[in-house]
Amino acid sequence: MKSEDDHSELLPSPSHNHHRPRLNHRTVMSAAIKKLSTPTGFFIFLILSYALGYLSHTPPDFSQSAADLHQLSRFSTQCSKAVPPPDVRQTILGRVFNGTSPWQNFPPSHIHNMLFPDWKKGWDSENPVFGNLIRRVRPKIIIEVGTFMGASATHMADLTKQLGLETQIICIDDFRGWPGYYDDDKSLKMVNGDSLLMYQFMHNVAKVNATESIMFVPFSAGTALGSLCEWGVYADLIEVDAAHDFQAAWSDINKAFKVLRPGGVLFGHDYFLAEDNFGVRRAAELFARLNGFRIQIDGEHWVMAPLH
Ligand SMILES: C[S@@+](CC[C@H](N)C(=O)[O-])C[C@H]1O[C@@H](n2cnc3c(N)ncnc32)[C@H](O)[C@@H]1O
C-alpha cells in the first residue's frame, strides 16, 4: 500500500528539466504550422479558438441571490415621440396592414357563411366603468388589450359617439382565445385549426358601423404594445383585459403604462377573478405600490388612480 505522502510517481524526476533539449522559436513555430496543416491539427485549432472566444465573453452581472430580480425585470423601453392623435389610425394601417383597410372586401367569400350574424360574447363589457371613464377623460385614443369579439370595444365606440368625441379605439388581441373556449355557449367553426375569432370580431365591428372608429393590432399583447411604443402611438385611456395570470397581467400593465399619455388613465377587468390566486389583482396592486398609485374599484374593474 502507498502512504498518503507517496506521490513520487507523479513528480518529475530530479533531472527532468536538465535533459530537455533547448528548442528555439523558429523550430517551435514551424512544428506548430506543420501540425496545423494536418486535418487533426486544424480541428484542434478550431476547438481552441472556440473555447477562447467562449471564455473571454463577459456574462451579464448576475448576483448570487434573487435580490436583482426587480432590477432585471424592469420595463425600460423609451418610446418614440408621439404621433398626433389624428395620424394614429393611418400609422397603424401603414405599419400593420400595408396601408389598406382590413375591412376592404370583407368578409372573404369562403368565410361569409361561417360567421354568426349576431353573436358578440363579452364579460362585463357594458359596465358603467366605461361611461364613467370616457366622460371623465374624453379620450382621443383608447387602447384595449384583450378584445375577443369586440363587445367592450363596440360599447366604447358607441359611448364616444354619443358624447360627440372623435375617438380612435385600438384593439389588441392575438384572436386565439384560449384552449377550450370553443366549447363555451356556441362555437365558431374551425377552419384548419383556426377558430375565425378575428373574422367574427371584424364582422361585429362592421355590423355597428364602427370600422372608422375601431382599428386592431392582431398580435400578442406584449409584441403589439411594444410596437405601439416604438411607433409613438399613445392613448389617453387603456383597458387591460387579456390573460389573467400574474405574469401576463404584470407584463401587460407595465407595457401599457409606457404608452399611456401623461394624465391618462389605465384600468382593467377581473380584479375579483380568483384565477392564478387573484393574479390580476396582485399585478395591479403591485404596480400601484411601486409607482405611487392606488387602486380604485369600479364594478369588476380596477382603475389606477393618483395617491391623493
Ligand atoms: C376576456 S377576453 C376579452 C374580453 C373583452 N374585453 C370584452 O369584454 O368584450 C380576453 C382576450 O384576450 C386575448 N388574449 C389573451 N392573452 C393574450 C395575449 N398574450 N396576447 C393577445 N391577446 C391575448 C384572448 O384572445 C381573448 O380574446
The ligand as an ORCA input file, in Angstrom:
! r2SCAN-3c Opt
* xyz 0 1
  C     -61.615     38.117    -21.603
  S     -61.319     38.253    -23.295
  C     -61.567     39.963    -23.599
  C     -62.988     40.353    -23.492
  C     -63.328     41.749    -23.949
  N     -62.560     42.768    -23.297
  C     -64.800     42.000    -23.737
  O     -65.232     42.033    -22.593
  O     -65.546     42.171    -24.717
  C     -59.583     38.063    -23.362
  C     -58.981     38.183    -24.760
  O     -57.583     38.320    -24.594
  C     -56.931     37.662    -25.638
  N     -55.565     37.333    -25.165
  C     -55.187     36.562    -24.133
  N     -53.866     36.543    -23.993
  C     -53.377     37.317    -24.985
  C     -52.076     37.708    -25.380
  N     -50.985     37.306    -24.722
  N     -51.937     38.495    -26.453
  C     -53.024     38.937    -27.141
  N     -54.280     38.623    -26.801
  C     -54.465     37.821    -25.736
  C     -57.780     36.434    -25.955
  O     -57.597     36.028    -27.286
  C     -59.177     36.964    -25.676
  O     -59.779     37.366    -26.863
*
